[in-house]
């Protein structure tokens, strides 16, 4: 099983880039993870929100393969504790398939087509974070989940 992480746009802050890389390096010990960055849509200022979401959605869906389990990081998704999230991941691993694909959409969310392809939506918090920060936070949570599943002492309960 592999994890893919799709995001729209670049991470612009060096401290966030370093944080992402730190957790991606740690995760290599546990699981194959691929970070896929989709470039910002050009001339987006000339598009309506719906047009922008549709174009971003097409780019997101073009990165999926048959057998992928698509899970959206969405403010209206299910909230988990870290232990509950590790159990959620374990269930997805047990279900098999090619990859679990987590997606952080653009600033306005996802197109209806992307929502229709998703098997689940999860939220990391009731608070709002920048899309760039969510990336690092999410990689840390995947790392935390892997250490929980392996019984390692990173997570304290």
Backbone torsions as a table, in degrees:
resi	resn	phi	psi	omega
1	UNK	NA	142.3	-178.8
2	UNK	-126.8	150.7	172.9
3	UNK	-109.4	131.6	170.8
4	UNK	-112.3	142.7	177.7
5	UNK	-127.2	115.3	-177.7
6	UNK	-107.6	134.1	178.1
7	UNK	-140.1	154.1	179.0
8	UNK	-97.1	127.1	175.4
9	UNK	83.8	165.5	-178.3
10	UNK	-85.1	155.4	168.5
11	UNK	-84.7	121.1	-171.8
12	UNK	-95.7	-21.1	-175.4
13	UNK	-95.7	131.1	-177.1
14	UNK	-59.8	-38.7	-178.4
15	UNK	-66.8	-31.0	176.8
16	UNK	-75.6	-38.0	176.2
17	UNK	-60.6	-45.1	178.8
18	UNK	-62.4	-42.3	179.4
19	UNK	-64.2	-44.3	176.7
20	UNK	-57.3	-48.9	-176.4
21	UNK	-63.5	-37.3	177.9
22	UNK	-58.3	-48.8	-177.5
23	UNK	-75.1	-33.2	174.8
24	UNK	-63.4	-39.4	176.8
25	UNK	-64.8	-42.0	178.3
26	UNK	-63.6	-36.8	-176.9
27	UNK	-69.2	-23.3	179.9
28	UNK	-55.6	-28.7	179.6
29	UNK	-68.2	-23.8	-171.8
30	UNK	-110.4	-40.6	-169.4
31	UNK	-156.8	153.7	173.7
32	UNK	-78.1	124.9	179.4
33	UNK	-133.5	134.4	-178.9
34	UNK	-121.4	127.4	176.8
35	UNK	-98.7	120.5	-178.3
36	UNK	-115.9	118.6	-178.6
37	UNK	-105.3	124.1	177.3
38	UNK	-98.1	130.1	-179.0
39	UNK	-63.0	147.8	173.8
40	UNK	-57.0	144.7	178.0
41	UNK	-68.4	130.0	-179.7
42	UNK	-71.3	147.6	179.2
43	UNK	55.8	34.5	-176.9
44	UNK	-64.5	-23.1	178.9
45	UNK	-65.1	-22.1	-179.6
46	UNK	-90.8	3.0	-176.4
47	UNK	-109.6	153.0	171.3
48	UNK	-74.6	165.4	178.0
49	UNK	-59.5	-42.9	179.8
50	UNK	-63.9	-40.4	178.2
51	UNK	-64.0	-41.6	179.5
52	UNK	-63.3	-46.0	179.4
53	UNK	-62.7	-37.6	178.8
54	UNK	-64.4	-44.7	179.8
55	UNK	-66.4	-43.2	176.8
56	UNK	-62.9	-40.3	179.7
57	UNK	-60.6	-42.4	177.8
58	UNK	-61.7	-40.6	178.1
59	UNK	-64.7	-43.6	178.8
60	UNK	-60.3	-51.1	-176.7
61	UNK	-64.6	-27.6	178.3
62	UNK	-67.8	-16.7	-178.7
63	UNK	-91.8	-3.0	-177.9
64	UNK	-90.1	149.6	175.5
65	UNK	-117.4	162.1	175.9
66	UNK	-58.9	136.3	179.7
67	UNK	90.3	-6.1	177.8
68	UNK	-72.3	141.9	174.3
69	UNK	-100.2	108.3	-175.7
70	UNK	-88.6	122.5	179.6
71	UNK	-127.4	126.1	-176.8
72	UNK	-96.7	136.8	169.8
73	UNK	-87.7	109.9	-168.1
74	UNK	-140.8	137.9	-177.6
75	UNK	-60.4	-20.8	178.4
76	UNK	-98.8	11.9	-179.3
77	UNK	-81.9	179.4	-179.5
78	UNK	-73.0	136.6	175.9
79	UNK	-90.3	139.8	178.7
80	UNK	-128.5	150.3	161.5
81	UNK	-76.8	170.8	178.9
82	UNK	-63.1	-38.9	179.0
83	UNK	-68.0	-42.8	177.8
84	UNK	-62.1	-38.1	178.4
85	UNK	-66.1	-39.7	177.7
86	UNK	-63.5	-37.8	176.7
87	UNK	-66.8	-39.7	175.8
88	UNK	-58.9	-47.2	178.9
89	UNK	-60.6	-44.8	-179.3
90	UNK	-59.3	-41.2	177.6
91	UNK	-62.2	-41.1	179.0
92	UNK	-66.0	-40.6	176.8
93	UNK	-60.8	-42.5	-177.8
94	UNK	-67.1	-28.1	180.0
95	UNK	-72.3	-16.4	179.6
96	UNK	77.0	-162.3	-174.6
97	UNK	106.0	174.3	-176.3
98	UNK	-76.3	-54.2	-176.2
99	UNK	-148.4	153.5	165.3
100	UNK	-97.2	125.6	-176.7
101	UNK	-115.7	115.3	175.3
102	UNK	-100.3	139.6	-177.5
103	UNK	-131.4	131.6	167.1
104	UNK	-104.4	118.7	-177.8
105	UNK	-80.2	-169.7	177.4
106	UNK	-78.2	-172.5	-174.5
107	UNK	-61.8	-24.3	-175.6
108	UNK	-107.4	10.3	178.0
109	UNK	92.1	-152.0	-171.4
110	UNK	-113.7	157.4	173.4
111	UNK	-74.0	161.7	178.7
112	UNK	-62.1	-32.7	179.4
113	UNK	-65.6	-40.2	177.8
114	UNK	-66.0	-44.9	177.5
115	UNK	-57.2	-39.3	-177.3
116	UNK	-69.0	-25.0	-179.5
117	UNK	-87.4	-15.5	-175.6
118	UNK	-76.1	142.0	176.1
119	UNK	-92.5	-15.3	-177.4
120	UNK	-163.2	157.6	172.4
121	UNK	-128.6	135.0	176.3
122	UNK	-127.5	151.9	176.7
123	UNK	-119.4	141.4	179.2
124	UNK	-88.5	-18.7	-178.2
125	UNK	-171.4	160.4	170.5
126	UNK	-77.1	-16.7	176.8
127	UNK	-79.7	161.6	176.3
128	UNK	-101.4	131.5	175.8
129	UNK	-121.4	157.8	174.9
130	UNK	-64.9	152.6	178.8
131	UNK	-60.2	-32.1	179.6
132	UNK	-70.2	-39.4	179.3
133	UNK	-68.4	-38.5	-178.5
134	UNK	-55.9	-36.2	-178.5
135	UNK	-58.3	-52.3	-179.3
136	UNK	-64.3	-44.4	179.9
137	UNK	-60.0	-42.2	-178.3
138	UNK	-67.7	-41.4	177.6
139	UNK	-61.5	-38.1	177.2
140	UNK	-63.9	-40.0	-179.7
141	UNK	-67.8	-35.8	175.2
142	UNK	-65.4	-44.0	177.4
143	UNK	-59.5	-47.0	179.2
144	UNK	-57.9	-43.9	179.4
145	UNK	-60.3	-42.9	-179.4
146	UNK	-63.9	-39.2	179.1
147	UNK	-69.8	-33.9	175.7
148	UNK	-63.7	-47.1	-178.4
149	UNK	-63.7	-30.1	179.4
150	UNK	-89.5	-2.4	179.8
151	UNK	72.5	25.0	-178.7
152	UNK	-88.6	158.2	-169.0
153	UNK	-82.2	12.6	-178.3
154	UNK	-62.2	-45.6	-178.0
155	UNK	-88.8	131.5	178.3
156	UNK	-109.5	129.0	-178.5
157	UNK	-109.9	NA	NA
